[in-house]
Amino acid sequence: DITCNEYTIPAGHIVFSSPAAACRLPDYWAEPDKYDPMRFLDGRNEEDRQPYTNVSFGGGMHGCMGQQYAYIQVKIVLSIFFRLFKVEMVDKTFPKQDYTCLVVPPVGETLAKLTRVD
């Protein structure tokens, strides 16, 4: 067994870290349930309040080697996509999310209208 703070983990048990749960802790994130991608821009620095608060890519010596590559790929794909399409949500309310999954999907269908930009 190992004890960490007030928690005892029995020998042989598997410990799992949930980025979806960690990124919703109100002690570290302002309005964690609000969709706010701007929270990650320079100047807000919410993730700098506590080391390893944003564990989306792991951290420390076991952090994801592909983190910077992933960021570059996402920027490329999104910049091309939004140059080609205008996106509008059909239902203007943000969908409920399923936090029981490792990657958090919406519950049910989420409909969007795509219009080609000329």
URRA-V970797 format. One record per backbone hydrogen bond with DSSP energy under -1.0 kcal/mol. NH is the residue of the N-H (numbers start at 1). CO is the residue of the C=O. If there is no record, write none. Layout:
nh: (NH	NH)
co: (CO	CO)
This chain:
nh: (2	4	7	9	13	22	23	24	25	28	29	34	39	40	41	44	48	49	53	55	58	62	63	64	67	70	71	72	73	74	75	76	77	78	79	80	81	82	84	85	86	88	90	98	107	113	115	117)
co: (9	7	4	2	10	18	19	21	22	25	25	31	36	37	38	41	45	46	50	53	55	59	60	57	64	66	67	68	69	70	71	72	73	74	75	76	77	78	80	81	115	113	111	105	96	88	86	84)
